[in-house]
């Protein structure tokens, strides 16, 4: 499936080589690809191992690899590295999130590639930035525990990872920020440079609000389930039909509208509930009163009410509920993604709006080496040269274009 935008996308003309697996690096590549860059996924002949992950990780590859081309190449052999070096000379950015030292061992580290292209931006996405931990491998979950995020997420005594790969995804986003800053600097200087982002430092950035909170209050912050709330009503409640709704009454106007709609002038007159600060102090008494009001009504009724009187609310949704969410589906913002099984699913677009640009699905997640022949032909290799490299196992997937045409 190919959809062309009406105008060149913001990063059109930018070529990115992605040496990445799992989520952190592929997230950076996905964002750059959605914004219009030509992202070439460099993978071994057997393919990115992420393609074969089971269970919780089964959706990783299709979720984070749309709008990319795949070049399957053996970088452990001299001919494979020579091809890659030729491609680097015509590229703008390299992304890599392999274990520390891997790219250097493959002859594809920054010191190897920069001389081939002094304008190259080389972005290493690692577990740690420069320092005493930089040699360590890391995972999203490891740094969630290491940084205090897991402590803050679970109830007291039960640290818990967040319910999505938030650190990997955020690390990829910071990589895009760093790459774009380096590209802007290249506009001025004419030279590329090495940039790094890391999981641990990204997660520590998330913890900044709690670190400063501790400095301000003089008290360590408790885990979120046991936190001292800033607002009196800010949590989920049961409804009459066995569902749940989250309600956030964060201002005196919200409180007034709530009481007026449900006919509770007595609560509105009570000085114990006059201000948000008063209501916070009265939480042990107030929350059961609010819960009793809400459990008399079905979820659909409460949605209509809170939407109409403009009080922040949300049903307690599950991931599968997002497929048919009206907001996500508005204006064709959900993309139809093809899965390896032949089935299709819907996924959210890049969550930005930039002018009139259409950040559509231009390419489905690629098969292993699907674009090998296409890329090498553009590099100047003749068909017989490509066939010989394929026969020798230097590349893979050179016949994909024929079989799929």
N, C-alpha and C positions, 0 to 999 in steps of 0.2 A: 504493500500500500504506500503510495507516495502522494503527498499533498503539498502543493507549492504555495508559499505565501505571496501576496500581491506585491510586496516590496521586499528588498533584501533585508534579512534579519540583522539585528545589531552586530553580531559577531561573524557575519558572512565574510569569507575570505581568510579566516583564521584556521590554521591546521593544528590539530592537537593529537599527539601520540599518547595513548593511554596504556600504561603497563600496570594494570590494576586488577584486583579481585575483591570479592566479597562486597562491601558497601562503601567504605570511606572514599576510596579513589573513584570507583564508578559513579558515586554521587556527584563528585566534581565534574567528571566527564559528561554526565547526563545534563547538568545545568548548562555547561558550555555548549553542548550539542543542541539542546532545546533553544538556546539563544542564537543558534545559527552556525556555530563552528563546525568544521569538518573533523569529527573525532574518529580516529582510527584506533580500534581496540587491538592491541598487540597481544596475541595469545599463543601458547604452544600448540603443536599439531593435535594434541589430545584435547585441547580446549581449556578454557578457564575452569578450574575445579569448582567454582561457584555454580556452574551449570548442573552439577550432580548432587548438590547438598539436599538432604532430606528434612522432614519435619518442619520446625520453626523457620528454617532457612530456605524452604522449597521455592518461595517466590522471589528470592533475592535477585537472581539473574534477569528474569524478564522485567522486574520492577525497575531496575537501575541501568538498563543497557539499550533503551530505545534510541533512535536517531543516530546510531553509530555504525561504522563499517568495521568488519573483522578481517584482520590479516593474521593468518596462522603461520608462524615462522619459528624455526629452531635457532635460538640465539646462542646455543652452546657450541655451534659449529662456526667456523670462520666465514663461510659463505653467507650464512644467515646474518651474522653481525655486519658483514660488508653491505648487504642489502639494506639493513636497518640504518647504517650510517649514511647511505645515499638518501634515504627517506628523511632523515633528520636534517639534512642540508636544505630541504625544502619545507621545513615545518617551523612552527612558531613556539609551541609549548610541548613539553613532556610532563606527564603526570605519572608518578609511580608510588605504590604503597606496599612494595615487597618488604620482607624482613630486612633489618639493617645489614648493609654490606652486599646484598644480593645483586643489585644493579652493577656495582663495581666488579664483582666476580664475573658477571656476564659481559664485561667490557662495554657497558652501557651507562656508566655513572656520569655524573656531571663533568668530571675531568676528562672523560673519554669523548663526550658528545659536544661540549662547548667549543673545542677547536674546530669541529666540523661546521659549526654554525654559531658565530659569536653573538648573534641576535636571539639565541634560544633562551626561553624561560624554562627552567628546570624546576618543577615543583615536587618535592618529596613529602608525602603524607605519612607520618610515622606515629609511633606510640608516644614519643617524647621529643621535645625540642632539645637543642644542644645543652648538655649538662651531665650530671652523674648518672642519670637513668637512660641516656640516649642509646645505649647498647641493648636495652631490653626490648623483647617483643611485647606487644600489648594487644588487648582486645577491648571492644566497647564495654563489655561487662566488667573486665578487670579494672578499668579506670573509673567506672561508676562506683565501685567499692573503694578504690584508692582515694578518690577525691571527696568522698562524703555524700555523693548523690544518692547512693543506695541507702545510706543511713537516713537521709532526709526523706526518702520516698516511702519506706516501709514503716509500720507501727513500731513503737519503742521495743528494742531488743530483737526486731525481725527485719534487718536490712533487706531491701528488695530492689532489683534492677527496674528501671523504667519499662513501660510496656511497649516500647518501640526502640529501634536502634538510634536513639536520639544523638548519641555522642558521635557515632560514625557519620551520620548525616550532617551534623553540625560541623564536624571536622572537614567534610567535603565542601561545605559552604564557605568556611574560612579559607580553604584552598583557592576557591574561585575569587574571593576578595583579594587574596595575595597575588594571584596571577594577573588580575585586572590592574592592580596597582603597579606591578612590575611591567606590564605592557605599556601603561601610561608613562612610566619612567623611560622605557625604551624609546617612546616617541621623542623624548627630549635628548637622550644620550646616544641612541643608535645601538646600544648594547643590551644583551639579555643578562640574566643573573639567576642565581640559585635562590629559591624560596622554600620555606618549610612550614607545615602546619602539623599539629599533633593532637592526639586524643586526650592525653592527660591535661595539657594546658587548656584545651577547649572546655573540658569538663570543669576545671578549676575556675574558668571564666564564669560558668553558670553558678558557681558557689559564691561569687563575689558578693551578691546581695546578702547572703547569710553571714559571710565574714564581716562585712561592714555592720550588719545588724548586731552581731556580738560585740563589736567595738563600741557601738552606740549605747547598747543596753547594759553591757558588762555581764551578760548571761549567754551561755552557749545556746544556740537555737535548738529546740526540740524537733524531732521528726514531724513532718507535715501532718500526719494524722493526729498528733498531740499538740499541734501548735496553738499558741495564743492568738486567737483570731483578731483581725483588725475590724471586722464587721460582725454584727450580731447574727445575721441570718445569711449564711454563705455555705450551703451544704445540700446534699440530696435528701429528699423526703419521699415517703411512700404515698401512693395514690389509691383511690378507691378500687381500681381494677388490677391491683397487684403490680403496677409499674413503679418507676421512680422518676422524679424530676428534681434537677438541681435548681435552686433558687438563690439569687444574690440580691439582697436588699442592702445596697451600699450607700444610700443617701436618705435624708429625711423626706425627700419628695417620694422616693420609692415606698417608704413606710406609710406615708399618708395615702397614696393611691391604693396600696394593699388593703389597709384598714377600711377605707371608704368602699372599695368594691365588695368586700366580704361582710359589710355591715357591722364592723367592730369599732364603733365610735368610742366604746369604753376603753379599748387599748390605746386609741389615739389621744384620749384625755388623760390617761394615767401618766403622772410625772415620772414614774419609774422607766418609761419607754420614750421619753421626750426626744432625746438626741441619740445619735449612734453610740456615743460613749456610754450613755445610760443603758442602752439596750445591750451593749457588750457586757456590762456588769450584771445585767439581769438575765443573761443567757440561760442559766439552769432552769429558770421559770418560763422564759419567753419561748424557747425552742419547742417544748411540748405543746404550748398553745398554738404555735404556727403549724406544727405537725398535725394537730387535731383538725385544724381548718382544712388543710390540704387533703387529708385522707378521706374527706367527704366527697371528693370530686374525682372524676376520671381524668386520665392523662390528657386526652384530646380537649377536654373542657378547659383545663388549666393552661394548655398551650395557647388556646384562643384568647383567654383572659390576659395572660401576661404579655402576649404579643400586642394586644389592643391597648393596655395601660402602660406599656413600655417599661417593664421591669425585666432585668436580665434573667434568663432562664435557659434550661436545656433539658430535654429528655436524656436519660442515661443510655447512650447509644453504644453499639458494638461496631467493630470494623465493617461487618457485612451490611450494616444499615447505610453506609455511605454510597453504595452502588446506585441507589435510587434517590439520594438526597437532592431535593429541588435546587438548592443553591449550587451544589457542585455540578449539576447537569445543565444549569442555565447557560444559554449561549454556546452550547456544544463544548463546554470546558472539560468534559470527560473524554478521554481518548480510548479508542477500541484497540486493545493490545492483543496480539496473537500469541498463544502459548504453544510450547513444543508439542503438546498433545493434539493440536489442531483446533482446540477450543479457543474462544475469545473471552476477554474480560474487560472491564472498564477500569481505568486508573485516572487519578487527577492530573491535570496539566501542571506545568510550572506555575506556582502561585504568585504571578506578577502580571500586571498590565502595563505595557509600554506603548504609548501612542496607539496606532492602528495595527501593530504587528500581530500576526497570527502564529502563536507558538504551537503549531500543530504537530501531529505525528507524521514525520517525513519518511522514517524508516522503522520497520519493526525490529525487535531485538534480533541480531544477526545469527545465522548458523555459523558453526566453526569455520573460519576461513572463507566465508561467503564472498568476500570482496578481494580475495588475494590476487586473482588474475587482473581484476580491474585496476587495483592500486599499482601493481608491478608494471602493467602496460603503460599507465600514465607516467611511470618512472623511467620508461624508455626501453624496457625489456621486450624482446621479440617473443612471439608465441612458442617457438621451439625452445628458447631459453627457459621460459616459464615451465614448459612441460618437463624439461630435463631436471630443473630444480625440484619439481613435484615428485618425479621418479626417484630422486635421490633422498627424499625426505627432508630437504632443507625447508620446504614450505608445504602447506597442506591446504586443501579446499580449492585448488586452482580450477577444478572442474565444476564447482558449485554453480557458477554463473550459467554454464551450459545446461546443467540439469534442471535449473529453476526457471530458465527462459521459455 
